Amino acid sequence: MEKKKFIYWQEDDMWLGYLEEYPDYWTQGETEAELRENLLDIYKDLTSGAVFPVRRFVAGDRLVGFRSSTQPTIKRKFSLRLCASA
C-alpha cells in the first residue's frame, strides 16, 4: 500500500485540498471523507495519463509564485493511503 501526502483545509462549509506532488490540481468535498475520495480520484486520473499535461513536484522542487486566492482557516498535511484496485 502506497501513501501520498496531501494538504487540506476547511473553508466555510467545504473542505479543499490537493496532493502535495500535484499542487495545481485542487478538489473539494462537503465532508473530509468526500474530499479524501476526490483526492484518490484525482490521483488515479493524474497517474493514468487521463489528464495531460501534468505538472508534478517532487522533493527538492521549489514552488515559485504558487499562491491561493483564498485564505484557508485550517491547513493540514497528512498522508493518503492508495490501495490497488482488485
Backbone hydrogen bonds, N-H to C=O, Kabsch-Sander energy under -0.5 kcal/mol:
donor,donor_aa,acceptor,acceptor_aa,energy
2,E,82,L,-1.4
4,K,80,L,-2.5
6,F,78,F,-3.2
7,I,18,Y,-2.8
8,Y,76,R,-2.1
9,W,16,L,-2.4
11,E,14,M,-3.0
14,M,11,E,-2.2
15,W,29,G,-3.1
16,L,9,W,-2.8
17,G,27,T,-2.0
18,Y,7,I,-2.2
19,L,22,Y,-0.5
19,L,25,Y,-0.6
20,E,5,K,-2.7
22,Y,19,L,-1.1
25,Y,22,Y,-1.7
26,W,24,D,-0.8
27,T,17,G,-2.4
29,G,15,W,-2.0
35,L,31,T,-2.0
36,R,32,E,-2.1
37,E,33,A,-2.0
38,N,34,E,-2.4
39,L,35,L,-2.5
40,L,36,R,-2.0
41,D,37,E,-2.1
42,I,38,N,-2.4
43,Y,39,L,-2.5
44,K,40,L,-2.3
45,D,41,D,-2.3
46,L,42,I,-3.0
47,T,43,Y,-2.3
48,S,44,K,-1.2
49,G,45,D,-0.7
50,A,45,D,-1.1
51,V,45,D,-1.1
56,R,54,V,-0.6
57,F,21,E,-3.3
61,D,58,V,-2.6
64,V,62,R,-0.7
65,G,63,L,-0.6
67,R,65,G,-0.7
73,T,10,Q,-0.9
74,I,10,Q,-0.5
76,R,8,Y,-2.7
78,F,6,F,-2.4
80,L,4,K,-3.8
82,L,2,E,-3.9
83,C,81,R,-0.6
